[in-house]
Amino acid sequence: MSGPKVVRIVTREEILAICQGHLQRLAQAMADWTVQATRLSGVDTAQLAATQARHARLQTLLVEERFSELQKAVPEEIEFLRRDLREREGRAIEQAAQQRQRMRQVRENAQALLKALEASRQPVAAQVLEALAGLRDGPGQDDADAVLARGFAALASEAASPTTLSEAQQALARQLKGDAEQPSYAQWLATQGAGTGRDERLLRIDRYIAQLQLLQGAPAAQPFLLALQRAEQAQQPGQRALLLDSLVIDLASATRAFEQVRERLQRVRGLAGELHALADSTAETDALRAATQVALRTQLDACGPGDRLADLDALIAQAQAALDAHAQALAAQARREAVLRGLSSLGYEVREGMATGWAQTGRVVLRKPATPGYGVEVGGQAEGARLQVRAVAFDPSRDKARDLDVETLWCGDFQRLQALLGEQGDALLIEQARAVGEVPLKEVAQTQTHASTEASLQRRH
């Protein structure tokens, strides 16, 4: 198969750019993990050192040119960091939710003790009543257990006091009590927690609010705390249930929206980092593209939790398109240079400006002095990685019997070109090929061999 060929070229520079993009995304993921994990639960020295060591090993893969291994390992490490962070968040949210449930239990216990003491109609120290009222109405205290214990002690002492009972009432109380002992404070507390039957909606609400407070901050949870307070103060059971159901729905919706925005913002930070890394190389090659990237980086850096999802999606699409265009342009330039450099080393005439002319016209024709009247044409936009290469003739009145010999010689040149590119870390792969003589040799006017160079020079002046 030595006739016209459709080939695909992948250069070393292109692979390097892909690997560097992977490492840039890893650096952003590691920065996010370090900040958030430290804030949530703390990262000990050993964990941080292990993460940094893994990062260093992955960077070493690039130096050692183990490109395939790097492209597989880096996404796995990024996913590990994200999964670890989600697990840390889950544990922190669960702890915060349990704390909220404990505070609710404390308030309910304080309320129960106040009602019991009020029903006893016995004098109780004002300090005890004030402390219990503080637990019932307040956000919680460090000495909550001690306050409840004092309240229970007051209740137990009143229950044990016979001064307000007649002899007959005391006898009846002893008969009803039988051999049962007065419950301890711990037993009463356990009974209070088990006997109330936790409302499943409250458990879900506590978790949602804990998540809001932990991940978004106290202000984000404040409207929902007020709504919860209104629901808990509702007098009618039906109204209370309706308010709780509505609150669960609102919290679920807010949490979902936050997760969507947070995912987009993570993507935004990653794209901004990649664009910042490209700043110098773009400025050197394309001033217009560099200006576009600067504007995009400014917009990306300004993004925050208050941005609309649609706006973030649109900006992400623009940034990704800019990165793709940059990568495509660099890869195309590297492909053109690699092919022309290889053909030059095989004796084909490569003139200044041919790479630019190829980019502008979509094709380039090169002569080889060793085979007068013949040359090679490389066609196709290098941005797409696929090119067509074929031997061509310049003289329509030539001896066409030589065409088969020239195509055979080109076959040998093509094999040497593949080997040369392979030694440089590039790959030239055949996707489609015709046999020698299967199609007539294409005829090209000899002036076309210089057309691309002349067009390039004219644009410079």
SVG drawing of the C-alpha trace seen along z (x, -y; Angstrom):
<svg xmlns="http://www.w3.org/2000/svg" viewBox="-58 -45 77 49">
<polyline fill="none" stroke="black" stroke-width="0.4" points="0.0,0.0 2.3,-2.7 -0.2,-5.0 -2.1,-8.0 -2.6,-7.6 -4.8,-9.1 -2.7,-9.3 -3.1,-10.5 -0.2,-12.2 0.1,-12.6 3.1,-14.6 5.1,-14.4 4.2,-18.1 0.5,-17.2 0.9,-14.4 2.9,-16.6 0.1,-19.3 -2.5,-16.7 -0.4,-15.4 0.3,-19.0 -3.4,-19.7 -4.0,-16.6 -1.4,-17.8 -2.9,-21.3 -6.3,-19.8 -4.7,-17.6 -3.0,-20.7 -6.4,-22.4 -8.1,-19.3 -5.3,-19.0 -5.6,-22.7 -9.4,-22.3 -8.9,-19.2 -6.3,-20.7 -8.3,-23.8 -11.7,-22.1 -10.4,-19.0 -8.4,-21.2 -11.5,-23.3 -13.8,-20.3 -11.8,-17.9 -8.2,-18.8 -5.6,-17.0 -2.8,-15.5 0.8,-15.7 0.9,-12.1 -2.1,-12.5 -0.8,-15.7 2.6,-14.2 1.1,-11.1 -1.0,-13.2 1.9,-15.4 4.1,-12.3 1.5,-10.9 1.3,-14.2 5.1,-14.3 5.2,-10.7 2.6,-11.6 4.7,-14.7 7.7,-12.4 5.8,-10.3 5.9,-13.3 9.7,-13.7 10.1,-10.0 7.8,-10.3 5.5,-7.6 2.6,-9.5 0.0,-6.7 0.5,-5.8 0.1,-9.5 -3.1,-9.9 -4.6,-6.9 -3.3,-7.7 -4.0,-11.4 -7.9,-11.1 -7.9,-8.3 -6.1,-10.5 -8.4,-13.4 -11.4,-11.1 -9.9,-9.8 -9.4,-13.3 -13.0,-14.3 -14.4,-11.1 -12.3,-11.5 -13.5,-15.1 -17.1,-14.0 -16.7,-11.4 -15.2,-14.0 -18.1,-16.3 -20.6,-13.6 -19.0,-12.8 -18.9,-16.4 -22.5,-17.0 -23.7,-13.9 -21.9,-15.1 -23.4,-18.6 -26.9,-17.1 -26.5,-14.9 -25.6,-18.0 -28.7,-19.7 -30.8,-16.7 -29.2,-16.7 -30.0,-20.4 -33.6,-19.8 -33.8,-16.9 -32.4,-19.2 -35.0,-21.9 -37.8,-19.3 -36.5,-17.8 -36.3,-21.3 -39.9,-22.0 -41.1,-18.7 -39.4,-19.5 -40.9,-23.0 -44.4,-21.6 -44.0,-18.9 -42.7,-21.5 -45.5,-23.8 -48.1,-21.0 -46.6,-20.1 -47.5,-23.6 -44.6,-23.4 -42.0,-26.2 -38.9,-25.7 -35.8,-27.8 -36.0,-30.7 -32.5,-29.9 -33.6,-26.4 -36.6,-27.7 -34.6,-30.4 -31.9,-27.9 -34.5,-25.5 -36.3,-28.3 -33.0,-29.3 -32.5,-25.7 -36.0,-25.6 -35.7,-29.0 -32.0,-29.2 -29.5,-27.7 -28.1,-25.4 -25.5,-25.6 -22.4,-23.7 -23.9,-22.8 -27.2,-21.6 -27.0,-18.2 -26.2,-19.8 -29.2,-22.2 -31.5,-19.3 -30.2,-17.3 -31.0,-20.1 -34.5,-20.4 -35.1,-16.7 -33.8,-16.7 -36.3,-19.5 -39.1,-17.5 -38.1,-14.3 -37.9,-16.0 -41.4,-17.5 -42.7,-14.1 -41.3,-12.6 -42.6,-15.3 -45.7,-14.1 -46.5,-17.4 -49.3,-18.3 -51.0,-14.9 -53.5,-13.6 -52.9,-10.3 -55.4,-8.6 -53.7,-10.1 -50.3,-9.0 -51.6,-5.4 -53.1,-5.4 -49.8,-6.7 -47.9,-3.9 -50.4,-1.3 -50.2,-2.6 -46.4,-2.8 -46.0,0.7 -42.4,1.8 -41.3,-0.4 -38.4,-2.7 -38.2,-6.3 -36.5,-6.5 -33.0,-8.1 -32.3,-11.2 -30.4,-9.0 -33.4,-6.7 -35.8,-9.6 -33.6,-11.2 -33.4,-7.9 -37.2,-7.6 -37.7,-11.1 -35.5,-10.4 -37.1,-7.1 -40.7,-7.9 -41.2,-10.9 -40.8,-9.2 -38.6,-11.3 -40.3,-13.0 -38.5,-11.8 -39.0,-15.1 -37.1,-16.8 -34.2,-14.5 -34.0,-15.3 -34.4,-19.0 -31.6,-18.9 -29.3,-17.3 -30.1,-19.7 -29.6,-22.7 -26.3,-21.3 -25.1,-20.9 -26.1,-24.5 -24.3,-25.8 -21.2,-23.7 -20.7,-24.2 -22.4,-27.6 -22.2,-29.4 -24.6,-30.4 -26.4,-33.2 -27.5,-30.6 -29.3,-28.6 -30.9,-31.5 -34.2,-31.7 -34.7,-28.0 -34.1,-28.2 -36.8,-30.9 -39.2,-28.7 -38.4,-25.7 -39.1,-27.9 -42.5,-28.8 -43.3,-25.2 -42.4,-24.1 -44.5,-26.8 -47.6,-25.9 -50.4,-25.0 -52.4,-22.8 -50.8,-19.4 -52.0,-19.6 -50.5,-23.0 -47.3,-21.9 -47.1,-18.9 -47.8,-21.0 -45.1,-23.5 -42.5,-20.8 -43.3,-19.1 -42.9,-22.4 -39.6,-23.0 -38.2,-19.6 -39.1,-20.3 -37.5,-23.8 -34.3,-22.5 -34.0,-19.7 -34.3,-22.1 -31.8,-24.5 -29.3,-21.7 -29.7,-20.4 -29.1,-23.9 -26.1,-24.5 -24.5,-21.1 -25.0,-22.0 -23.5,-25.5 -20.6,-24.1 -19.8,-21.5 -19.8,-24.3 -17.5,-26.4 -15.1,-23.6 -15.0,-23.3 -14.6,-27.1 -11.6,-27.1 -10.0,-24.3 -10.5,-26.0 -9.2,-29.3 -6.1,-27.6 -5.5,-26.0 -6.0,-29.4 -3.6,-31.1 -1.0,-28.3 -1.4,-29.1 -1.0,-32.8 2.6,-33.2 2.5,-30.7 -0.6,-32.2 0.7,-35.8 3.7,-34.7 1.7,-33.1 -1.6,-34.8 -2.4,-38.3 -6.1,-38.0 -6.5,-34.7 -4.4,-35.9 -6.8,-38.9 -9.8,-36.6 -8.2,-34.3 -7.5,-37.3 -11.2,-38.4 -12.3,-34.8 -9.9,-34.5 -11.2,-37.7 -14.8,-36.4 -13.9,-33.0 -12.0,-34.5 -15.1,-36.7 -17.5,-33.7 -19.1,-32.9 -21.9,-31.0 -24.4,-33.7 -24.1,-33.2 -26.9,-31.6 -26.4,-28.1 -27.1,-29.0 -24.5,-31.8 -21.9,-29.4 -22.6,-26.8 -22.3,-29.4 -18.9,-30.6 -17.6,-27.1 -18.5,-26.3 -16.6,-29.4 -13.6,-28.6 -13.5,-25.0 -13.8,-26.1 -10.9,-28.5 -8.8,-25.8 -9.7,-23.4 -8.9,-26.0 -5.5,-26.7 -4.6,-23.0 -5.8,-22.4 -3.7,-25.3 -0.5,-24.2 -1.0,-20.6 -1.6,-21.6 1.6,-23.7 3.6,-20.9 2.2,-18.4 3.1,-20.7 6.6,-21.3 7.2,-17.6 6.1,-16.5 8.1,-19.2 11.2,-18.6 11.0,-14.9 10.6,-15.4 13.5,-17.9 15.7,-15.3 14.7,-12.9 15.9,-15.4 12.7,-17.3 13.0,-21.0 11.4,-22.8 11.4,-26.6 10.8,-29.3 7.1,-30.0 5.9,-26.6 4.3,-25.8 2.4,-29.1 1.4,-28.6 0.2,-25.1 -1.9,-26.5 -3.5,-29.1 -4.1,-27.0 -4.6,-23.6 -1.9,-21.9 1.8,-22.0 3.8,-20.6 7.5,-19.8 10.1,-18.9 12.9,-16.4 15.9,-17.1 16.8,-13.4 13.6,-12.7 13.3,-15.7 9.8,-16.4 8.2,-14.7 7.4,-15.6 5.1,-15.0 1.9,-16.7 0.7,-16.9 -3.0,-18.0 -5.5,-18.6 -5.9,-20.9 -3.4,-19.8 -5.9,-20.8 -7.8,-17.6 -4.8,-15.4 -5.7,-13.6 -3.7,-14.3 -3.5,-13.0 0.0,-12.4 0.8,-11.3 3.4,-11.5 2.7,-14.1 4.1,-14.9 4.9,-18.4 5.2,-17.7 2.1,-16.6 4.2,-15.5 6.5,-13.3 7.2,-9.6 4.4,-8.2 6.1,-4.8 8.2,-6.3 5.2,-7.0 5.1,-3.5 8.8,-3.7 8.3,-7.1 5.4,-5.9 7.5,-2.9 10.3,-5.3 7.8,-7.5 6.8,-4.3 10.3,-3.9 10.5,-7.6 7.2,-7.4 8.5,-4.4 11.6,-6.3 9.5,-9.3 7.5,-7.2 10.7,-5.9 12.1,-9.4 9.0,-10.7 8.9,-7.7 12.4,-8.4 11.3,-11.9 8.3,-10.6 5.7,-11.3 3.4,-8.8 2.4,-8.7 -0.3,-6.2 -1.9,-5.0 -5.7,-5.0 -6.3,-4.4 -4.0,-3.6 -4.2,-2.8 -2.0,-0.4 0.7,-1.6 -0.8,-2.4 -4.4,-2.1 -5.1,-5.7 -3.2,-7.9 -0.5,-10.1 -1.8,-13.6 -0.4,-16.3 0.5,-19.6 1.8,-22.8 5.4,-23.2 4.7,-26.8 2.5,-25.5 5.5,-24.3 6.3,-27.9 2.8,-29.3 2.4,-28.8 5.8,-30.4 5.0,-33.4 1.5,-33.8 3.1,-33.8 5.7,-36.3 3.1,-38.6 1.1,-38.6 4.2,-39.7 4.8,-42.8"/>
</svg>
